[in-house]
Amino acid sequence: KHDSSPMEQLTQKVLRSYQETCQLGSEELQLRRWDTFSREEICTYQRQARPPGKMWQRCAGRLTEAIQLVVEFAKRLPGFLELCQNDQIVLLKAGALEVVLVQMCRAFNGENRTVFFEGKYASAELFRALGCHEFISSIFDFAQSLCALHCSESEVAFLCALVLVNANRRWLQDQLQVARLQGQLEVAFRLLLRRTQREELLPRLPPQARLRALCSQHLEQLQAFLRLHPGLLPSAFPPLYRELFT
Amino acid sequence: LKEKHKILHRLLQDSSS
């Protein structure tokens, strides 16, 4: 009886969309959470990343792969492809990186501040060659704060869906339709939290502004990097990354 | 917007992925 309710069906679809488009399963990520890069491996990484932009290119590549999966997640979300094409693009352009940042909490070990990157867990030190240590620290801080909430897979799935389906994004054509979908997702999320006795999660979630600030910082850092290395574009970064961020 | 985001638009249209 419970399973047949429309909201329960929506919950199952959101979770399935999310699981079908995850790069790595949470069990595998948990099993490998102490498999960290050694000091020597970090040095090798930093040597390899020495030519200007090598590490930026590498990270942009990984980020683009993650964003492609966010697009697939969006396509599987109930109601998303029924939105007009303009609004699908607006929501993804504004929200794809935010979704990746939320998903990062699954691949983050808060006990030693490392994140899963190219096969192992890496400390912020590995990303030093990017030349934006403060920004990387802010991302790690965000992941740590989300990690501390110990979200279930269903909760992360809804957080991602609600980051994406946000009727407050600028340039939406049919704001009402996006708001309707957002409302349905919010109701299903609240029902899930009530059922699992996790209602305390909502007030503890990081504010939306924090995600927005991280995305703005990413753009600022990218622009600063491009100013320093004007010859690198257009070939250095994946086409989708360029389309979204430059 | 579609013109400016051809890759994103194509990914959204691609039903095989």
Interface residues (C-beta under 8 A of the other chain):
Chain A: Q68 V71 E72 A74 K75 L81 Q85 N86 Q88 I89 V90 L92 K93 W171 P239 L240 E243 L244
Chain B: L1 K2 K4 H5 K6 I7 L8 H9 L11 L12 S17
